[in-house]
Amino acid sequence: MVNDPAEALEPAMMMHRVLDGIAGEIIAKVCDIAILIDAEGVIRSLTVNPDNMDLGFLDHWVNRKIDEFLTVESRTKLALRLRDLAKPGSTALRKIELNHIDNTAWEFPIRYSMHDTGFPGEILLVGHDLRPVAQMQQELVTAQLAVEQDYETYREVEARYRLLLETVQEPVAIVDCTTGRIAEINAAAARLLGSDAETLAGSQFAQAFEGQKRTDFCEILREAGSAKNSKRVQVESRRDGKLISIYPRTFRASSGVLALCRMRSAGEEVSEFETLGRRLTSLFFNAPDAFVFTDLNGVIVDVNEAFLVMTSASHQSEIQGRSLADFLARGSVDLKVMTDNALRVGRMRNYGTKAIGVLGSQFSVDISVTSLRDGREPGFGFVLRDMTPQDSNTETVGISGPALQSVVKLVGSAPLRELVSATTEVIEKMCIEAAVDLTNNNRVAAAEMLGLSRQSLYVKLRKYELLSQGPEED
């Protein structure tokens, strides 16, 4: 039995100094942090590796419970492990990972090994900072996700590329200009060369042609494909002896210089569709009449040179993106009449109105419009013909129609004043009927087209008994 209280305190003091002196320095060097806790969970001593000061100064932890510096789940985990270790003959694991907190905003994970000090309830926690490992794991996960995303993008691009290569009707082969081997070839090109794509892929491109050597042929392709205007290379097929025209286009990839070779049998007739496309393109650019393409809302998508000349515009940028109504005297009224009729019956022709140039000049035009319903971008196609006075003066004005013929028969039987009045009424009725028909019985639009108020239009409709032409559309 110990009678001297000082002798009873001496072992405890020695125990609390386990992290002091040489032993503390050794422990501090082999770990990032070492904590000595007593049976009550109070931190009695603490040391931090001087070579790793990322943890900062933790001296304020001493003489305070370790639970104050642990997250909620770590407190439970440590309590359960200490209880298991306290059991006689315990075989509980002595490794534990704890998440520390300090000042409520700083959290860091530590992996500890738990060691008995030889004193009841005293445990030495020797820890290693897991933040570098966690950061490395996070970087690894981020890199892995980036690789997977890049791989998915690559697969998507490759799928599109292969679909395009196989769908295109023109024979196409991609040739490595360094090795002379076929990197890719579509089915159309393989058929032209008398084989299949699987057999030709990876083979020498020069071997498909008579009298061609690999080195010389690669140089020919490189030279023809690098010119500003790609030159044609004409060769003879080794399999059937027919002449084949090759149109190479070189480009540089990571693996070297490649040539995109479009092929066609020499003298091969151009398809009817391709010929029609070229003719329509030439017509669009060279026609004396103005061509305008718009979307379904009447916004201009493309115009030809004749429309630029007609409107005195210097460049397409002044026209594209604007509504065609901006270049019509009656604006949206004209545009709506034409587009509504085109949508209803597919086309409309010989619609007379006035157009406005970018400088404000007005001129008479005759417009035909077609609804373009096919394709991914439906819209309208307009053809505008400038009806200048000199053009109109050359035309012979004839008298036609039963109404006018009846007026002509009155000559000689009635005074001129009555004849003029009757003629005016006939023309007025014809104009009103035409406006109502063009606007699909939309009387607001018809009144605006004729320059009348809506009330005046109704008066004239009653006068000429035209109110029964169908239900009004607003």
C-alpha positions as CSV (number, residue, x, y, z in Angstrom):
1,M,0.0,0.0,0.0
2,V,1.3,3.4,-1.0
3,N,1.2,5.9,1.9
4,D,2.8,8.9,0.2
5,P,0.4,10.7,-2.2
6,A,3.3,12.0,-4.2
7,E,4.4,8.4,-4.9
8,A,0.8,7.6,-6.1
9,L,0.9,10.6,-8.6
10,E,4.3,9.7,-10.0
11,P,3.1,6.9,-12.4
12,A,0.3,9.1,-13.7
13,M,2.7,12.0,-14.3
14,M,5.1,9.6,-16.2
15,M,2.2,8.3,-18.2
16,H,1.1,11.8,-19.2
17,R,4.6,12.6,-20.3
18,V,4.7,9.7,-22.7
19,L,4.6,12.2,-25.6
20,D,7.3,14.3,-24.0
21,G,11.1,14.1,-24.5
22,I,12.8,11.7,-26.9
23,A,9.8,9.3,-27.0
24,G,7.5,12.1,-28.1
25,E,9.9,13.2,-30.8
26,I,10.2,9.7,-32.2
27,I,6.4,9.2,-32.2
28,A,5.9,12.6,-33.8
29,K,8.3,11.7,-36.6
30,V,6.6,8.4,-37.5
31,C,3.1,9.8,-37.6
32,D,1.2,13.0,-38.4
33,I,-0.5,13.3,-35.0
34,A,-0.4,11.5,-31.7
35,I,-3.0,11.8,-28.9
36,L,-2.9,10.4,-25.4
37,I,-6.4,10.1,-23.8
38,D,-7.3,8.9,-20.4
39,A,-10.2,6.6,-19.3
40,E,-12.6,9.6,-19.4
41,G,-11.7,10.5,-23.0
42,V,-9.8,13.6,-21.9
43,I,-6.8,14.5,-24.0
44,R,-3.8,14.5,-21.7
45,S,-1.1,15.1,-24.3
46,L,-0.8,15.8,-28.0
47,T,1.9,16.2,-30.5
48,V,1.9,17.0,-34.3
49,N,4.6,16.1,-36.8
50,P,6.6,19.3,-37.3
51,D,7.2,18.3,-41.0
52,N,3.4,18.3,-41.6
53,M,2.0,21.5,-40.3
54,D,-1.2,21.4,-42.4
55,L,-3.0,20.4,-39.2
56,G,-2.0,23.6,-37.6
57,F,-1.5,24.1,-33.9
58,L,-3.7,21.9,-31.7
59,D,-2.4,22.8,-28.3
60,H,-5.9,24.0,-27.3
61,W,-7.1,20.4,-27.4
62,V,-5.2,19.4,-24.3
63,N,-7.2,18.8,-21.1
64,R,-10.4,18.8,-23.1
65,K,-12.5,15.8,-24.1
66,I,-11.7,14.3,-27.5
67,D,-15.4,14.2,-28.3
68,E,-15.4,17.9,-28.6
69,F,-13.2,17.6,-31.7
70,L,-15.0,14.7,-33.4
71,T,-18.0,14.5,-35.7
72,V,-21.1,12.8,-34.4
73,E,-20.6,9.5,-36.2
74,S,-16.9,9.4,-35.1
75,R,-17.8,9.9,-31.5
76,T,-20.0,6.8,-31.6
77,K,-17.4,4.8,-33.5
78,L,-14.6,5.7,-31.0
79,A,-16.8,5.0,-27.9
80,L,-17.7,1.5,-29.3
81,R,-14.1,0.7,-30.1
82,L,-12.8,1.8,-26.6
83,R,-15.5,-0.3,-25.0
84,D,-14.5,-3.4,-27.0
85,L,-10.8,-2.9,-26.2
86,A,-11.6,-2.6,-22.5
87,K,-12.9,-6.2,-22.4
88,P,-10.5,-8.8,-21.1
89,G,-8.7,-10.7,-23.9
90,S,-10.2,-8.4,-26.5
91,T,-9.3,-9.1,-30.1
92,A,-11.0,-5.9,-31.4
93,L,-9.3,-4.1,-34.3
94,R,-6.9,-1.4,-33.2
95,K,-7.3,0.5,-36.5
96,I,-9.9,3.3,-36.6
97,E,-10.6,6.2,-38.9
98,L,-12.0,9.3,-37.3
99,N,-13.2,12.6,-38.7
100,H,-12.0,15.6,-36.6
101,I,-13.6,19.0,-36.5
102,D,-12.2,22.2,-35.2
103,N,-13.9,25.6,-34.9
104,T,-17.0,24.0,-36.6
105,A,-15.7,24.8,-40.1
106,W,-12.6,22.6,-40.4
107,E,-12.9,18.9,-40.9
108,F,-10.2,16.4,-41.6
109,P,-10.0,12.6,-41.5
110,I,-7.3,10.7,-39.5
111,R,-6.5,7.0,-39.5
112,Y,-5.4,5.9,-36.0
113,S,-3.7,2.9,-34.5
114,M,-4.6,2.4,-30.9
115,H,-2.0,1.4,-28.3
116,D,-2.1,0.5,-24.6
117,T,0.3,2.6,-22.5
118,G,0.4,0.1,-19.6
119,F,-1.8,2.3,-17.4
120,P,-5.5,1.5,-16.9
121,G,-7.8,3.2,-19.4
122,E,-5.0,5.1,-21.1
123,I,-4.8,4.8,-24.8
124,L,-2.3,6.3,-27.2
125,L,-3.7,7.2,-30.6
126,V,-1.1,7.3,-33.4
127,G,-2.6,8.8,-36.5
128,H,-1.9,9.5,-40.2
129,D,-3.6,12.3,-42.1
130,L,-5.9,10.9,-44.7
131,R,-6.5,14.2,-46.6
132,P,-3.7,13.6,-49.2
133,V,-5.2,10.1,-49.8
134,A,-8.8,11.6,-50.0
135,Q,-7.6,14.3,-52.4
136,M,-5.8,11.8,-54.5
137,Q,-8.9,9.5,-54.6
138,Q,-11.1,12.5,-55.5
139,E,-8.7,13.5,-58.3
140,L,-8.7,9.8,-59.5
141,V,-12.5,9.8,-59.5
142,T,-12.6,13.1,-61.4
143,A,-10.1,11.8,-63.9
144,Q,-12.0,8.6,-64.3
145,L,-15.3,10.4,-64.9
146,A,-13.5,12.7,-67.5
147,V,-12.1,9.7,-69.3
148,E,-15.5,8.0,-69.4
149,Q,-17.1,11.2,-70.7
150,D,-14.4,11.6,-73.3
151,Y,-14.9,7.9,-74.3
152,E,-18.6,8.3,-74.6
153,T,-18.1,11.4,-76.7
154,Y,-15.6,9.5,-78.9
155,R,-18.0,6.6,-79.4
156,E,-20.8,9.0,-80.3
157,V,-18.6,10.8,-82.8
158,E,-17.3,7.5,-84.2
159,A,-20.9,6.2,-84.6
160,R,-21.9,9.4,-86.5
161,Y,-18.8,9.2,-88.7
162,R,-19.4,5.6,-89.6
163,L,-23.0,6.2,-90.3
164,L,-22.2,9.1,-92.5
165,L,-19.5,7.1,-94.3
166,E,-21.9,4.2,-95.1
167,T,-24.9,6.4,-95.9
168,V,-23.3,8.6,-98.4
169,Q,-23.8,7.4,-102.0
170,E,-20.5,8.6,-103.3
171,P,-17.6,6.1,-103.2
172,V,-15.2,7.4,-100.5
173,A,-11.9,6.0,-99.1
174,I,-9.5,7.5,-96.5
175,V,-5.9,6.6,-97.3
176,D,-2.8,7.0,-95.1
177,C,-0.4,9.0,-97.3
178,T,2.6,7.7,-95.3
179,T,1.9,3.9,-95.5
180,G,-0.3,3.9,-98.5
181,R,-2.9,1.7,-96.7
182,I,-6.6,2.2,-96.7
183,A,-7.7,3.5,-93.3
184,E,-11.5,3.6,-94.0
185,I,-13.6,2.7,-97.1
186,N,-17.3,2.7,-97.6
187,A,-19.4,0.1,-99.3
188,A,-19.9,2.2,-102.4
189,A,-16.1,2.5,-102.9
190,A,-15.5,-1.2,-102.3
191,R,-18.1,-2.1,-104.9
192,L,-16.5,0.3,-107.4
193,L,-13.1,-1.5,-106.8
194,G,-14.8,-4.9,-107.1
195,S,-14.4,-6.1,-103.5
196,D,-15.9,-5.6,-100.0
197,A,-15.0,-3.1,-97.3
198,E,-13.7,-5.7,-94.9
199,T,-11.2,-7.1,-97.4
200,L,-9.9,-3.7,-98.6
201,A,-9.6,-2.1,-95.1
202,G,-5.9,-2.0,-94.2
203,S,-4.7,-3.1,-97.7
204,Q,-2.5,-1.1,-100.0
205,F,-4.6,1.4,-102.0
206,A,-2.1,1.2,-104.9
207,Q,-2.7,-2.5,-105.3
208,A,-6.3,-1.9,-106.5
209,F,-5.0,-0.1,-109.6
210,E,-2.9,-1.2,-112.6
211,G,0.7,-0.2,-112.8
212,Q,0.8,1.9,-109.5
213,K,3.6,1.7,-107.0
214,R,3.0,2.5,-103.3
215,T,5.6,5.3,-102.9
216,D,4.8,7.0,-106.2
217,F,1.1,6.7,-105.8
218,C,1.1,8.2,-102.3
219,E,3.1,11.1,-103.6
220,I,0.6,11.6,-106.4
221,L,-2.3,11.6,-104.0
222,R,-0.5,14.0,-101.6
223,E,0.4,16.4,-104.4
224,A,-3.1,16.4,-106.0
225,G,-4.9,16.7,-102.7
226,S,-2.8,19.6,-101.4
227,A,-3.5,21.9,-104.3
228,K,-5.8,24.8,-103.8
229,N,-8.2,23.2,-106.4
230,S,-7.9,19.5,-105.9
231,K,-6.7,17.8,-109.1
232,R,-8.2,14.6,-110.5
233,V,-6.1,11.5,-110.6
234,Q,-7.2,9.0,-113.2
235,V,-6.2,5.3,-112.8
236,E,-7.2,1.9,-114.2
237,S,-8.8,-0.7,-112.0
238,R,-6.8,-3.8,-111.6
239,R,-9.9,-6.0,-111.3
240,D,-11.9,-5.0,-114.4
241,G,-9.8,-2.6,-116.2
242,K,-12.2,0.3,-116.1
243,L,-11.0,3.9,-115.7
244,I,-11.6,5.5,-112.3
245,S,-11.2,9.2,-111.4
246,I,-10.0,9.9,-107.9
247,Y,-10.4,13.4,-106.3
248,P,-8.1,13.4,-103.3
249,R,-8.2,16.0,-100.4
250,T,-5.4,15.8,-97.9
251,F,-5.7,16.7,-94.3
252,R,-3.5,16.2,-91.2
253,A,-4.5,14.0,-88.3
254,S,-2.6,13.0,-85.2
255,S,-1.2,9.9,-87.0
256,G,0.0,11.8,-90.0
257,V,-1.3,13.0,-93.3
258,L,-4.4,11.4,-94.7
259,A,-6.2,11.7,-98.0
260,L,-9.9,11.7,-98.4
261,C,-10.4,10.1,-101.8
262,R,-13.7,10.5,-103.7
263,M,-14.0,8.1,-106.6
264,R,-16.0,7.9,-109.7
265,S,-15.9,5.8,-112.8
266,A,-14.5,7.8,-115.7
267,G,-17.3,8.9,-118.0
268,E,-19.9,8.0,-115.4
269,E,-23.1,9.8,-116.0
270,V,-24.0,12.2,-113.3
271,S,-27.3,11.3,-111.6
272,E,-30.4,13.1,-112.7
273,F,-31.0,14.4,-109.2
274,E,-27.5,15.9,-109.1
275,T,-27.9,17.5,-112.6
276,L,-31.3,19.0,-111.5
277,G,-29.7,20.3,-108.3
278,R,-26.9,22.0,-110.2
279,R,-29.4,23.5,-112.7
280,L,-31.7,24.8,-109.9
281,T,-28.7,26.3,-108.1
282,S,-27.6,28.1,-111.3
283,L,-31.2,29.3,-111.9
284,F,-31.4,30.7,-108.4
285,F,-28.2,32.7,-108.7
286,N,-28.6,33.8,-112.3
287,A,-32.3,34.3,-112.8
288,P,-33.5,37.9,-113.8
289,D,-36.4,37.5,-111.4
290,A,-35.9,37.8,-107.6
291,F,-36.0,34.6,-105.5
292,V,-36.7,34.8,-101.8
293,F,-36.8,31.9,-99.3
294,T,-38.4,32.4,-95.9
295,D,-39.4,30.4,-92.9
296,L,-43.0,29.7,-91.9
297,N,-43.1,33.2,-90.2
298,G,-42.0,35.0,-93.3
299,V,-38.5,35.8,-92.0
300,I,-36.0,35.9,-94.9
301,V,-33.5,33.0,-95.0
302,D,-31.9,33.4,-98.4
303,V,-32.2,35.7,-101.5
304,N,-30.5,35.8,-104.9
305,E,-28.7,38.7,-106.5
306,A,-31.8,39.8,-108.4
307,F,-33.6,40.6,-105.1
308,L,-30.6,42.6,-103.9
309,V,-30.7,44.6,-107.1
310,M,-34.4,45.1,-106.9
311,T,-34.3,46.4,-103.3
312,S,-31.0,48.3,-103.8
313,A,-29.4,46.3,-100.9
314,S,-25.6,46.1,-101.0
315,H,-25.3,42.7,-99.2
316,Q,-27.4,39.8,-98.0
317,S,-26.7,40.8,-94.4
318,E,-29.0,43.8,-94.9
319,I,-31.8,41.4,-95.9
320,Q,-31.4,38.1,-94.0
321,G,-33.2,37.9,-90.7
322,R,-35.8,40.5,-91.6
323,S,-39.4,39.8,-92.5
324,L,-40.4,39.9,-96.1
325,A,-43.3,42.2,-95.0
326,D,-40.7,44.9,-94.5
327,F,-40.3,45.0,-98.3
328,L,-44.0,45.1,-99.2
329,A,-46.1,48.2,-99.4
330,R,-49.0,46.7,-97.4
331,G,-46.6,44.9,-95.1
332,S,-48.0,42.0,-93.1
333,V,-51.4,42.2,-95.0
334,D,-49.7,41.2,-98.3
335,L,-47.5,38.6,-96.6
336,K,-50.5,37.0,-94.7
337,V,-52.6,36.9,-97.9
338,M,-49.9,35.1,-99.8
339,T,-48.8,32.7,-97.1
340,D,-52.4,31.8,-96.1
341,N,-53.2,30.9,-99.7
342,A,-50.0,29.0,-100.2
343,L,-50.6,27.0,-97.0
344,R,-54.2,26.2,-98.1
345,V,-53.6,25.2,-101.7
346,G,-49.8,24.8,-101.9
347,R,-49.1,27.8,-104.2
348,M,-50.3,31.2,-105.3
349,R,-49.3,33.1,-108.4
350,N,-49.7,36.5,-110.1
351,Y,-50.3,38.4,-106.9
352,G,-49.8,42.1,-107.8
353,T,-48.6,44.6,-105.2
354,K,-45.9,47.2,-104.6
355,A,-42.5,46.4,-103.1
356,I,-40.3,48.8,-101.1
357,G,-36.5,49.0,-101.4
358,V,-34.1,49.6,-98.6
359,L,-33.9,53.3,-99.6
360,G,-37.7,53.7,-99.6
361,S,-38.4,53.5,-103.4
362,Q,-41.6,51.7,-104.4
363,F,-42.2,49.7,-107.6
364,S,-44.9,47.3,-108.8
365,V,-44.2,43.6,-108.6
366,D,-46.0,40.4,-109.5
367,I,-45.4,37.7,-106.9
368,S,-45.7,33.9,-107.0
369,V,-45.3,31.9,-103.8
370,T,-45.0,28.2,-103.1
371,S,-45.3,26.4,-99.8
372,L,-42.1,24.3,-99.1
373,R,-43.4,21.6,-96.9
374,D,-40.8,18.9,-97.4
375,G,-37.5,18.8,-95.6
376,R,-36.4,19.6,-92.1
377,E,-36.9,23.4,-92.5
378,P,-40.3,24.1,-94.0
379,G,-41.1,27.6,-95.3
380,F,-42.0,29.5,-98.4
381,G,-40.4,30.3,-101.7
382,F,-41.2,33.6,-103.4
383,V,-40.6,34.7,-107.0
384,L,-40.9,38.5,-107.5
385,R,-41.1,40.0,-111.0
386,D,-40.6,43.7,-111.4
387,M,-43.6,45.1,-113.3
388,T,-42.1,48.4,-114.4
389,P,-44.3,50.9,-116.4
390,Q,-42.3,50.2,-119.6
391,D,-43.2,46.6,-119.3
392,S,-46.9,47.2,-118.7
393,N,-47.2,49.8,-121.5
394,T,-46.1,47.1,-124.0
395,E,-49.0,44.9,-123.2
396,T,-52.3,45.2,-125.0
397,V,-55.2,46.1,-122.8
398,G,-58.2,44.1,-123.9
399,I,-61.8,44.1,-122.9
400,S,-62.9,40.8,-121.4
401,G,-65.5,39.5,-119.0
402,P,-69.2,39.4,-119.4
403,A,-69.7,42.5,-117.2
404,L,-67.5,44.6,-119.4
405,Q,-69.0,43.2,-122.6
406,S,-72.4,44.3,-121.4
407,V,-71.1,47.8,-120.9
408,V,-69.7,47.9,-124.4
409,K,-73.1,46.9,-125.8
410,L,-74.5,50.1,-124.3
411,V,-72.4,52.3,-126.5
412,G,-74.7,54.2,-128.7
413,S,-77.7,53.6,-126.6
414,A,-76.7,55.7,-123.5
415,P,-74.8,58.9,-122.8
416,L,-71.1,58.7,-122.1
417,R,-71.6,59.8,-118.5
418,E,-73.8,56.7,-117.9
419,L,-71.3,54.5,-119.6
420,V,-68.4,55.7,-117.5
421,S,-70.5,55.3,-114.3
422,A,-71.5,51.7,-115.3
423,T,-67.9,50.9,-116.1
424,T,-66.6,52.3,-112.8
425,E,-69.1,50.1,-110.9
426,V,-68.1,47.0,-112.8
427,I,-64.4,47.6,-112.1
428,E,-65.1,48.4,-108.4
429,K,-67.1,45.2,-108.0
430,M,-64.4,43.2,-109.6
431,C,-61.7,44.7,-107.4
432,I,-63.7,44.0,-104.2
433,E,-64.4,40.4,-105.3
434,A,-60.7,39.9,-105.9
435,A,-59.7,41.3,-102.5
436,V,-62.3,39.2,-100.7
437,D,-61.2,36.1,-102.5
438,L,-57.4,36.8,-101.9
439,T,-57.9,37.3,-98.2
440,N,-60.2,34.2,-97.9
441,N,-63.1,36.5,-96.9
442,N,-61.0,38.2,-94.2
443,R,-62.8,41.6,-94.5
444,V,-60.4,43.5,-92.2
445,A,-57.5,42.5,-94.5
446,A,-59.6,43.1,-97.6
447,A,-60.5,46.6,-96.4
448,E,-56.8,47.4,-95.7
449,M,-55.8,46.0,-99.1
450,L,-58.3,48.3,-100.9
451,G,-57.5,51.3,-98.7
452,L,-61.1,51.5,-97.3
453,S,-62.4,51.5,-93.8
454,R,-64.3,48.4,-92.7
455,Q,-67.6,50.3,-92.7
456,S,-67.1,51.5,-96.3
457,L,-66.3,48.0,-97.4
458,Y,-69.5,46.7,-95.8
459,V,-71.5,49.4,-97.6
460,K,-70.0,48.3,-101.0
461,L,-70.5,44.6,-100.2
462,R,-74.2,45.3,-99.6
463,K,-74.4,47.4,-102.7
464,Y,-73.0,44.7,-104.9
465,E,-74.7,41.9,-103.0
466,L,-71.5,40.2,-102.0
467,L,-72.2,39.7,-98.3
468,S,-73.4,36.1,-98.9
469,Q,-70.0,34.9,-100.1
470,G,-69.3,32.9,-97.0
471,P,-68.6,33.4,-93.3
472,E,-66.2,36.2,-92.4
473,E,-62.7,35.2,-91.2
474,D,-60.9,37.7,-89.0
